[in-house]
Amino acid sequence: MISPAASDAVTRFLAHKAALHGASDNTIAAYQRDLTEFMTFLTLHKGEPQGLAPLMEVGVSDMRSWMASARSSGISSRSLARKLSSVKSFYRWLAENEGCDPTAVLATRSPKFQAKLPRPLSEDAAIDVIKTVEFQSQEDWIGARDIAVITMLYGCGLRISEALGLTGADVPLPNALRIVGKGGKERVVPVIEAARDAVARYIRHCPHALSDDLPLFRGVRGGALNPRQVQKVMQQTRQQLGLPATATPHALRHSFATHLLSAGGDLRSIQELLGHASLSTTQAYTQVDAARLMEVYNKTHPKA
């Protein structure tokens, strides 16, 4: 339902995003999915596959029809805003490379939505997770591995992909690690003593030989540890501790940032530690801090 010319344009756009912007595989897949859905709608809306020339003539009424169609499918405002962002990004690229006028697309207003605040764990809950996670496995080395991974997420603010991207060349862990995050952005992350100790303990127990070119964290058969296994052990741990479903591996990264902020850390430093491209992303943690303060206030302040 998509013309070869349009398909080729999308392919070149995605290659551009991957090569020049360092977009992750997941981001590329999301762009491709969003653009395919958009072009499929245009084909049905116009009654024929849209080649490159018709694509560059999309008008305000076409965009309104697409937005209305997407809303009628039950899509959330947040998801629709993301899809519109993908389409706008593609049309900016078209304007630069094919000379089209993207005004109608870029002028389309994004739907308003309430941004979700990060859902961190309390400091006590985060510590309880680290103390409990090893009991989800009957093998000591796997328990030690899980402690090490979880400690890296909470103690260093790493994403799962960043922790699992460590190799034998990174050990013994130094006082600071150079991490390559989203978009190939590098940052230096201090490594707390608890994380260094946890990883050292894991290495002593790990039955698989480590080498510079192999992953540090290994699965049962010796291959790279799958992120789903980290999510699974976190799920088992939170169920044992009675924590909410929001207590995910990524919530430990949120907890790292929120607890640093509560302890007096400044936003710019926390932004650098997390590897956020924009300070506005990091500023969400100030809202979390304020929300928690009001929650405590409402629970403890005597009512009139």
One Martini backbone bead per residue (centre of mass of N, CA, C, O) as a GRO file, in nm:
protein
  304
    1MET     BB    1   0.050   0.067   0.000
    2ILE     BB    2   0.343   0.157  -0.078
    3SER     BB    3   0.547   0.314  -0.256
    4PRO     BB    4   0.864   0.287  -0.369
    5ALA     BB    5   0.942   0.585  -0.331
    6ALA     BB    6   0.849   0.610  -0.035
    7SER     BB    7   1.014   0.374   0.077
    8ASP     BB    8   1.290   0.494  -0.002
    9ALA     BB    9   1.269   0.751   0.169
   10VAL     BB   10   1.250   0.610   0.440
   11THR     BB   11   1.516   0.457   0.425
   12ARG     BB   12   1.695   0.713   0.405
   13PHE     BB   13   1.600   0.843   0.667
   14LEU     BB   14   1.687   0.614   0.861
   15ALA     BB   15   1.985   0.622   0.783
   16HIS     BB   16   2.028   0.910   0.878
   17LYS     BB   17   1.952   0.865   1.176
   18ALA     BB   18   2.165   0.644   1.234
   19ALA     BB   19   2.428   0.796   1.136
   20LEU     BB   20   2.390   1.110   1.252
   21HIS     BB   21   2.208   1.046   1.536
   22GLY     BB   22   2.224   0.758   1.675
   23ALA     BB   23   1.988   0.584   1.659
   24SER     BB   24   1.818   0.345   1.778
   25ASP     BB   25   1.657   0.061   1.701
   26ASN     BB   26   1.391   0.143   1.840
   27THR     BB   27   1.364   0.419   1.703
   28ILE     BB   28   1.363   0.322   1.412
   29ALA     BB   29   1.115   0.138   1.441
   30ALA     BB   30   0.919   0.367   1.519
   31TYR     BB   31   0.946   0.535   1.266
   32GLN     BB   32   0.858   0.317   1.065
   33ARG     BB   33   0.579   0.267   1.186
   34ASP     BB   34   0.465   0.556   1.170
   35LEU     BB   35   0.509   0.601   0.859
   36THR     BB   36   0.347   0.361   0.760
   37GLU     BB   37   0.076   0.451   0.881
   38PHE     BB   38   0.060   0.723   0.739
   39MET     BB   39   0.077   0.614   0.440
   40THR     BB   40  -0.165   0.426   0.459
   41PHE     BB   41  -0.369   0.644   0.506
   42LEU     BB   42  -0.321   0.805   0.243
   43THR     BB   43  -0.403   0.578   0.054
   44LEU     BB   44  -0.697   0.558   0.160
   45HIS     BB   45  -0.771   0.862   0.137
   46LYS     BB   46  -0.690   0.880  -0.188
   47GLY     BB   47  -0.702   0.575  -0.336
   48GLU     BB   48  -0.375   0.566  -0.349
   49PRO     BB   49  -0.062   0.541  -0.385
   50GLN     BB   50   0.204   0.740  -0.254
   51GLY     BB   51   0.418   0.920  -0.384
   52LEU     BB   52   0.649   1.159  -0.355
   53ALA     BB   53   0.489   1.398  -0.467
   54PRO     BB   54   0.227   1.371  -0.293
   55LEU     BB   55   0.373   1.385  -0.020
   56MET     BB   56   0.469   1.694  -0.081
   57GLU     BB   57   0.130   1.776  -0.085
   58VAL     BB   58   0.051   1.787   0.192
   59GLY     BB   59  -0.215   1.906   0.379
   60VAL     BB   60  -0.413   2.023   0.623
   61SER     BB   61  -0.652   1.827   0.572
   62ASP     BB   62  -0.483   1.569   0.586
   63MET     BB   63  -0.386   1.604   0.878
   64ARG     BB   64  -0.664   1.616   1.008
   65SER     BB   65  -0.758   1.337   0.914
   66TRP     BB   66  -0.535   1.175   1.052
   67MET     BB   67  -0.588   1.265   1.341
   68ALA     BB   68  -0.883   1.171   1.351
   69SER     BB   69  -0.828   0.873   1.289
   70ALA     BB   70  -0.642   0.819   1.529
   71ARG     BB   71  -0.843   0.896   1.752
   72SER     BB   72  -1.071   0.683   1.668
   73SER     BB   73  -0.874   0.433   1.756
   74GLY     BB   74  -0.776   0.516   2.069
   75ILE     BB   75  -0.544   0.687   2.090
   76SER     BB   76  -0.324   0.851   2.257
   77SER     BB   77  -0.190   1.157   2.294
   78ARG     BB   78   0.100   1.064   2.330
   79SER     BB   79   0.118   0.879   2.077
   80LEU     BB   80   0.035   1.094   1.870
   81ALA     BB   81   0.269   1.286   1.927
   82ARG     BB   82   0.488   1.089   1.837
   83LYS     BB   83   0.392   1.046   1.547
   84LEU     BB   84   0.408   1.343   1.464
   85SER     BB   85   0.711   1.368   1.515
   86SER     BB   86   0.794   1.168   1.295
   87VAL     BB   87   0.667   1.316   1.055
   88LYS     BB   88   0.819   1.584   1.090
   89SER     BB   89   1.102   1.469   1.062
   90PHE     BB   90   1.062   1.365   0.773
   91TYR     BB   91   0.985   1.650   0.646
   92ARG     BB   92   1.249   1.787   0.705
   93TRP     BB   93   1.412   1.598   0.530
   94LEU     BB   94   1.259   1.652   0.266
   95ALA     BB   95   1.327   1.953   0.252
   96GLU     BB   96   1.642   1.909   0.233
   97ASN     BB   97   1.637   1.668  -0.009
   98GLU     BB   98   1.355   1.756  -0.203
   99GLY     BB   99   1.213   2.051  -0.169
  100CYS     BB  100   0.986   2.070   0.021
  101ASP     BB  101   0.685   2.190   0.176
  102PRO     BB  102   0.629   2.155   0.541
  103THR     BB  103   0.415   2.345   0.669
  104ALA     BB  104   0.157   2.170   0.719
  105VAL     BB  105   0.300   1.971   0.908
  106LEU     BB  106   0.452   2.166   1.112
  107ALA     BB  107   0.170   2.317   1.193
  108THR     BB  108   0.083   2.085   1.346
  109ARG     BB  109  -0.072   2.024   1.637
  110SER     BB  110  -0.012   1.899   1.930
  111PRO     BB  111  -0.132   1.711   2.159
  112LYS     BB  112  -0.238   1.725   2.470
  113PHE     BB  113  -0.057   1.618   2.772
  114GLN     BB  114   0.018   1.440   3.056
  115ALA     BB  115   0.298   1.413   3.201
  116LYS     BB  116   0.492   1.167   3.315
  117LEU     BB  117   0.616   1.078   3.604
  118PRO     BB  118   0.844   0.956   3.770
  119ARG     BB  119   0.880   0.623   3.952
  120PRO     BB  120   1.019   0.602   4.233
  121LEU     BB  121   1.186   0.483   4.487
  122SER     BB  122   1.258   0.448   4.782
  123GLU     BB  123   1.533   0.413   4.963
  124ASP     BB  124   1.443   0.159   5.118
  125ALA     BB  125   1.341  -0.001   4.869
  126ALA     BB  126   1.607  -0.010   4.714
  127ILE     BB  127   1.763  -0.164   4.931
  128ASP     BB  128   1.572  -0.410   4.943
  129VAL     BB  129   1.622  -0.504   4.657
  130ILE     BB  130   1.926  -0.563   4.686
  131LYS     BB  131   1.882  -0.771   4.930
  132THR     BB  132   1.663  -0.968   4.761
  133VAL     BB  133   1.743  -1.055   4.464
  134GLU     BB  134   1.924  -1.318   4.526
  135PHE     BB  135   1.662  -1.503   4.620
  136GLN     BB  136   1.562  -1.576   4.311
  137SER     BB  137   1.810  -1.774   4.331
  138GLN     BB  138   1.993  -2.093   4.361
  139GLU     BB  139   2.244  -1.947   4.248
  140ASP     BB  140   2.504  -1.766   4.351
  141TRP     BB  141   2.605  -1.630   4.085
  142ILE     BB  142   2.327  -1.513   4.005
  143GLY     BB  143   2.282  -1.347   4.257
  144ALA     BB  144   2.538  -1.174   4.217
  145ARG     BB  145   2.462  -1.062   3.943
  146ASP     BB  146   2.195  -0.920   4.022
  147ILE     BB  147   2.317  -0.730   4.223
  148ALA     BB  148   2.512  -0.589   4.030
  149VAL     BB  149   2.306  -0.476   3.832
  150ILE     BB  150   2.122  -0.323   4.031
  151THR     BB  151   2.352  -0.144   4.148
  152MET     BB  152   2.414   0.000   3.878
  153LEU     BB  153   2.137   0.131   3.838
  154TYR     BB  154   2.125   0.283   4.119
  155GLY     BB  155   2.434   0.381   4.175
  156CYS     BB  156   2.470   0.499   3.846
  157GLY     BB  157   2.217   0.542   3.647
  158LEU     BB  158   2.160   0.310   3.455
  159ARG     BB  159   2.084   0.149   3.192
  160ILE     BB  160   2.042  -0.161   3.092
  161SER     BB  161   2.209  -0.140   2.830
  162GLU     BB  162   2.462  -0.024   2.975
  163ALA     BB  163   2.518  -0.255   3.173
  164LEU     BB  164   2.513  -0.486   2.942
  165GLY     BB  165   2.759  -0.334   2.781
  166LEU     BB  166   2.958  -0.447   2.950
  167THR     BB  167   3.293  -0.562   2.985
  168GLY     BB  168   3.590  -0.707   3.063
  169ALA     BB  169   3.739  -0.424   3.016
  170ASP     BB  170   3.587  -0.285   3.284
  171VAL     BB  171   3.769  -0.475   3.456
  172PRO     BB  172   3.805  -0.337   3.710
  173LEU     BB  173   3.631  -0.107   3.847
  174PRO     BB  174   3.638   0.212   3.844
  175ASN     BB  175   3.562   0.527   3.966
  176ALA     BB  176   3.509   0.568   3.647
  177LEU     BB  177   3.281   0.567   3.371
  178ARG     BB  178   3.251   0.522   3.023
  179ILE     BB  179   2.948   0.607   2.866
  180VAL     BB  180   2.735   0.487   2.603
  181GLY     BB  181   2.451   0.618   2.494
  182LYS     BB  182   2.226   0.777   2.355
  183GLY     BB  183   2.335   0.867   2.045
  184GLY     BB  184   2.645   0.829   2.140
  185LYS     BB  185   2.655   0.949   2.418
  186GLU     BB  186   2.893   1.065   2.638
  187ARG     BB  187   2.985   0.964   2.979
  188VAL     BB  188   3.070   1.022   3.322
  189VAL     BB  189   3.061   0.770   3.586
  190PRO     BB  190   3.041   0.720   3.897
  191VAL     BB  191   3.168   0.457   4.117
  192ILE     BB  192   3.061   0.298   4.365
  193GLU     BB  193   3.166   0.081   4.600
  194ALA     BB  194   2.922  -0.113   4.592
  195ALA     BB  195   2.954  -0.176   4.287
  196ARG     BB  196   3.241  -0.285   4.289
  197ASP     BB  197   3.184  -0.514   4.492
  198ALA     BB  198   2.956  -0.659   4.337
  199VAL     BB  199   3.123  -0.723   4.082
  200ALA     BB  200   3.353  -0.875   4.220
  201ARG     BB  201   3.176  -1.101   4.333
  202TYR     BB  202   3.066  -1.202   4.065
  203ILE     BB  203   3.341  -1.281   3.939
  204ARG     BB  204   3.415  -1.498   4.154
  205HIS     BB  205   3.143  -1.679   4.075
  206CYS     BB  206   3.177  -1.694   3.782
  207PRO     BB  207   3.193  -1.967   3.542
  208HIS     BB  208   3.272  -1.760   3.324
  209ALA     BB  209   3.481  -1.646   3.107
  210LEU     BB  210   3.665  -1.352   3.084
  211SER     BB  211   3.672  -1.087   2.836
  212ASP     BB  212   3.709  -0.797   2.665
  213ASP     BB  213   3.488  -0.901   2.420
  214LEU     BB  214   3.290  -0.970   2.653
  215PRO     BB  215   3.042  -0.985   2.848
  216LEU     BB  216   3.000  -0.941   3.179
  217PHE     BB  217   2.702  -1.026   3.168
  218ARG     BB  218   2.562  -1.351   3.221
  219GLY     BB  219   2.417  -1.622   3.137
  220VAL     BB  220   2.374  -1.946   3.205
  221ARG     BB  221   2.533  -2.030   2.917
  222GLY     BB  222   2.725  -1.749   2.865
  223GLY     BB  223   2.576  -1.541   2.750
  224ALA     BB  224   2.416  -1.273   2.716
  225LEU     BB  225   2.230  -1.086   2.907
  226ASN     BB  226   1.894  -1.053   2.930
  227PRO     BB  227   1.678  -0.802   2.997
  228ARG     BB  228   1.436  -0.987   3.078
  229GLN     BB  229   1.575  -1.106   3.328
  230VAL     BB  230   1.583  -0.846   3.488
  231GLN     BB  231   1.278  -0.799   3.486
  232LYS     BB  232   1.202  -1.066   3.624
  233VAL     BB  233   1.362  -1.032   3.894
  234MET     BB  234   1.218  -0.767   3.966
  235GLN     BB  235   0.934  -0.881   3.983
  236GLN     BB  236   0.988  -1.087   4.207
  237THR     BB  237   1.088  -0.882   4.416
  238ARG     BB  238   0.838  -0.693   4.433
  239GLN     BB  239   0.644  -0.917   4.523
  240GLN     BB  240   0.793  -0.988   4.787
  241LEU     BB  241   0.779  -0.668   4.888
  242GLY     BB  242   0.513  -0.515   4.783
  243LEU     BB  243   0.552  -0.368   4.521
  244PRO     BB  244   0.491  -0.195   4.262
  245ALA     BB  245   0.484  -0.209   3.911
  246THR     BB  246   0.686   0.048   3.898
  247ALA     BB  247   0.918  -0.152   3.998
  248THR     BB  248   1.167  -0.116   3.791
  249PRO     BB  249   1.467  -0.095   3.654
  250HIS     BB  250   1.423   0.206   3.562
  251ALA     BB  251   1.340   0.311   3.847
  252LEU     BB  252   1.631   0.313   3.956
  253ARG     BB  253   1.721   0.555   3.791
  254HIS     BB  254   1.517   0.748   3.908
  255SER     BB  255   1.613   0.712   4.201
  256PHE     BB  256   1.893   0.821   4.168
  257ALA     BB  257   1.800   1.111   4.090
  258THR     BB  258   1.606   1.179   4.325
  259HIS     BB  259   1.809   1.130   4.561
  260LEU     BB  260   2.012   1.341   4.470
  261LEU     BB  261   1.823   1.583   4.484
  262SER     BB  262   1.746   1.550   4.789
  263ALA     BB  263   2.069   1.581   4.866
  264GLY     BB  264   2.150   1.850   4.665
  265GLY     BB  265   2.158   1.815   4.379
  266ASP     BB  266   2.214   1.934   4.066
  267LEU     BB  267   2.072   1.935   3.761
  268ARG     BB  268   2.319   1.946   3.574
  269SER     BB  269   2.467   1.703   3.696
  270ILE     BB  270   2.238   1.497   3.658
  271GLN     BB  271   2.223   1.521   3.354
  272GLU     BB  272   2.512   1.412   3.305
  273LEU     BB  273   2.477   1.134   3.450
  274LEU     BB  274   2.226   1.046   3.258
  275GLY     BB  275   2.240   1.167   2.954
  276HIS     BB  276   2.079   1.415   2.893
  277ALA     BB  277   2.010   1.635   2.636
  278SER     BB  278   1.790   1.767   2.826
  279LEU     BB  279   1.696   1.951   3.099
  280SER     BB  280   1.386   1.899   3.089
  281THR     BB  281   1.403   1.599   3.160
  282THR     BB  282   1.528   1.640   3.447
  283GLN     BB  283   1.300   1.832   3.568
  284ALA     BB  284   1.099   1.607   3.651
  285TYR     BB  285   1.233   1.559   3.938
  286THR     BB  286   1.121   1.815   4.074
  287GLN     BB  287   0.826   1.719   4.067
  288VAL     BB  288   0.865   1.473   4.239
  289ASP     BB  289   0.968   1.616   4.490
  290ALA     BB  290   0.716   1.795   4.529
  291ALA     BB  291   0.508   1.565   4.544
  292ARG     BB  292   0.628   1.430   4.797
  293LEU     BB  293   0.607   1.670   4.985
  294MET     BB  294   0.293   1.697   4.966
  295GLU     BB  295   0.230   1.416   5.071
  296VAL     BB  296   0.355   1.451   5.348
  297TYR     BB  297   0.197   1.700   5.429
  298ASN     BB  298  -0.095   1.577   5.405
  299LYS     BB  299  -0.037   1.348   5.626
  300THR     BB  300   0.086   1.547   5.875
  301HIS     BB  301  -0.090   1.782   5.867
  302PRO     BB  302  -0.300   1.950   6.042
  303LYS     BB  303  -0.628   1.985   6.046
  304ALA     BB  304  -0.874   2.235   6.070
   0.00000   0.00000   0.00000
